[in-house]
Amino acid sequence: MKRLFCSLLAILLVAIAVAQDPWKISASNFDPRNYYGITVANGMIGIVSSPEPFKVKDVVLAGAYDQYGRGRVSNFLRSFNLLNMNLDIDGRRVDASTSKNMVQELDMRKAAFTTKFDVGDKASVQYTYYSLRHLPYTVLMDVTITPKKDITIGGASVMEAPDALRDVQNYYNEIDRPHVTISLLTSSAKSPTGKLLMCASNTFLFGEAHGKEPRVIHEMWDNNMHLLKFSKQLKAGETYRFSIAGSSITSAHHDDPLNEAERLTIFAKLEGRDRLLQFHHQAWDKLWESDIQIEGDAEAQQDVHSMLYHLYSFVREGNAYSPSPMGLSGLGYNGHVFWDTELWMYPSLLVLQPGMAKSMIEYRFKRLEAAKRNAFSKGYKGAMYPWESAETGVEETPVWALSGPFEHHITACVGIAAWNYYCVTQDKQWLREKGWPILQATADFWASRVERNGPGKYDINNVVAADEWAENVNNNAFTNAAAKANLQFATEAAKLLGVTADPDWAHVASNIPILKFADGVTREHASYNGEGIKQADVNLLAYPLKEVTDPKAIKKDLNYYETRVPNEGTPAMTQAVFALLYARLGDADKAHHWFRDAYIPNLNPPFRVIAETKGGTNPYFATGAGGIIQAMLMGFGGLEITPQGITQLKSVLPTKWKSLKITGVGPEKKTFVVK
């Protein structure tokens, strides 16, 4: 009964967003008190929407951490809110009270967020903002005003420092050239401990010819806020457009962030609006060559596009950053990197966007030495990756969470991710230079981590399980099976590269126990006796670990553990694994049930953004999106990562779906179809 209530409540909450258009999520008549913003991001800078006109809730920059707030560990920092602005019409400020008929829409195809509204009988207003895909640190907002009568407008770009920053410095620079005048609104501030210098700069882009554009005035309000403003008289029926381009960067990204922020903004100004949007659209068109197309279920199609859109938005090719569970949608989980990356988000991106996956595994490669120091401090060999990781790769889990010292399966997840990158790309040079060092060090960790208590009893004791409600337990199913896989993959990599594998790796792998109940059901850990579970653990041994391969055994484990997941308090990816496995087993109805149960009760208004748990309020949960996209690709789509590349297994679709088409798969951009 409780589950039915949660499902009905979720459906009511998201009814505002019409789930039909495959690419656009629209919302109107929304309640600002029950509003969960949606993110526009380019893998580096994220902008979170607000119900207030011309306001942005958050600006989040990947890689910008400092120690402040909860937990005595590093946290994501809010960046300068460089897109907030004011609009006055005939001297009156436009706000929620003066804005009527408001509609907001995310165009996922173009990664553009648009707000439209009327200001009484004065004007119709529209603005669209973009986190420019081709320019990692730069954003653009486009504003159009169509007067219903002659009016005078006043526009102001407002730069305000977040509360946590200190030593704020505000600057106004004007660069005057024969062909252009550039007015720069710039701010800098130190992060809470002074570790980072955070900088932002923006400017207006006008459509008028040089010398005829509005006069720009700089105003200083206080130490934390200043603005650029202009005024313009408009005639009835004549649409007027202007834009704001801005850049945000820190000393974590550049040695001279203050000057670089202004250079990047000048670059955007002189590229001009049309070229900026041309290159932005081209970049997203390229990403969407890798797509999932569902025939026969418009709601699922829109929701799956939203999940893909968020994964693509939170990761960027060509760097060494990796997404947190909430991506760039806010400060959730302090912006730290967990197993959520390697086990849940990474496989989907590896199949569809190998370049993005390379950035994610590069993040781990660059922090390998920190992982070795972590192993040393716990008395182990090799590399022990931290449960929560940020900029430096040291353990960043708050001390009250036992997962920091004990949730060791993360190390196997990293090793497996490195092997899978080779499997998909077949890049042997990468394997030699970067994959092998990760695999070797993580295998050495497990060889030192096991306790050798006789044949078949190389125990891994005292861990926090993948099911995190099981703390300080022995021989956890997922931890043990993942360690075995890590050791086996390191041995296989050595053979491929013609180097000598440590023979102890294969020996240890063959002696790590996977516990069973008397009836053959896999036992989650040595003291497990049927308690409720927080999240998938045993069922991951069928996928992705391939430890349990017999369909009868897979089904037996599913039948047992799907009844151990409570209705509330569990993360979205658990049900996604159930959906994936049932699709591979040929049970279309159960697969569809768990597919919907994985996310429908987790949706929040007005844009159907996914929270971590049913009825939760902390979107956007990219981990859950990654799990559900894996259910689409590897479950309904039947895709399988093998040492020879990506292949396709037999699978089934929900009865309602007519076909599933997956395009742009792997480096060869293959297409797979299921009907």
Secondary structure as GFF3:
##gff-version 3
##sequence-region A 1 675
A	DSSP	alpha_helix	2	13	.	.	.	ID=ss1
A	DSSP	beta_strand	24	28	.	.	.	ID=ss2
A	DSSP	three_ten_helix	32	34	.	.	.	ID=ss3
A	DSSP	beta_strand	39	41	.	.	.	ID=ss4
A	DSSP	beta_strand	45	49	.	.	.	ID=ss5
A	DSSP	beta_strand	56	67	.	.	.	ID=ss6
A	DSSP	three_ten_helix	70	72	.	.	.	ID=ss7
A	DSSP	beta_strand	74	78	.	.	.	ID=ss8
A	DSSP	beta_strand	85	89	.	.	.	ID=ss9
A	DSSP	beta_strand	92	93	.	.	.	ID=ss10
A	DSSP	beta_strand	100	107	.	.	.	ID=ss11
A	DSSP	beta_strand	112	119	.	.	.	ID=ss12
A	DSSP	beta_strand	123	131	.	.	.	ID=ss13
A	DSSP	beta_strand	138	147	.	.	.	ID=ss14
A	DSSP	beta_strand	151	160	.	.	.	ID=ss15
A	DSSP	beta_strand	166	177	.	.	.	ID=ss16
A	DSSP	beta_strand	180	190	.	.	.	ID=ss17
A	DSSP	beta_strand	197	206	.	.	.	ID=ss18
A	DSSP	beta_strand	217	222	.	.	.	ID=ss19
A	DSSP	beta_strand	225	234	.	.	.	ID=ss20
A	DSSP	beta_strand	240	250	.	.	.	ID=ss21
A	DSSP	alpha_helix	257	271	.	.	.	ID=ss22
A	DSSP	alpha_helix	273	287	.	.	.	ID=ss23
A	DSSP	beta_strand	291	295	.	.	.	ID=ss24
A	DSSP	alpha_helix	298	314	.	.	.	ID=ss25
A	DSSP	three_ten_helix	332	335	.	.	.	ID=ss26
A	DSSP	alpha_helix	339	339	.	.	.	ID=ss27
A	DSSP	pi_helix	340	345	.	.	.	ID=ss28
A	DSSP	alpha_helix	346	352	.	.	.	ID=ss29
A	DSSP	alpha_helix	354	366	.	.	.	ID=ss30
A	DSSP	alpha_helix	368	377	.	.	.	ID=ss31
A	DSSP	alpha_helix	403	406	.	.	.	ID=ss32
A	DSSP	alpha_helix	409	425	.	.	.	ID=ss33
A	DSSP	alpha_helix	428	430	.	.	.	ID=ss34
A	DSSP	pi_helix	431	435	.	.	.	ID=ss35
A	DSSP	alpha_helix	436	449	.	.	.	ID=ss36
A	DSSP	beta_strand	451	452	.	.	.	ID=ss37
A	DSSP	beta_strand	458	459	.	.	.	ID=ss38
A	DSSP	alpha_helix	477	497	.	.	.	ID=ss39
A	DSSP	alpha_helix	503	509	.	.	.	ID=ss40
A	DSSP	three_ten_helix	538	541	.	.	.	ID=ss41
A	DSSP	alpha_helix	551	561	.	.	.	ID=ss42
A	DSSP	three_ten_helix	562	564	.	.	.	ID=ss43
A	DSSP	alpha_helix	573	585	.	.	.	ID=ss44
A	DSSP	alpha_helix	588	597	.	.	.	ID=ss45
A	DSSP	three_ten_helix	600	602	.	.	.	ID=ss46
A	DSSP	beta_strand	603	604	.	.	.	ID=ss47
A	DSSP	beta_strand	609	610	.	.	.	ID=ss48
A	DSSP	alpha_helix	622	630	.	.	.	ID=ss49
A	DSSP	pi_helix	631	636	.	.	.	ID=ss50
A	DSSP	beta_strand	639	642	.	.	.	ID=ss51
A	DSSP	beta_strand	645	648	.	.	.	ID=ss52
A	DSSP	beta_strand	659	665	.	.	.	ID=ss53
A	DSSP	beta_strand	670	674	.	.	.	ID=ss54
###
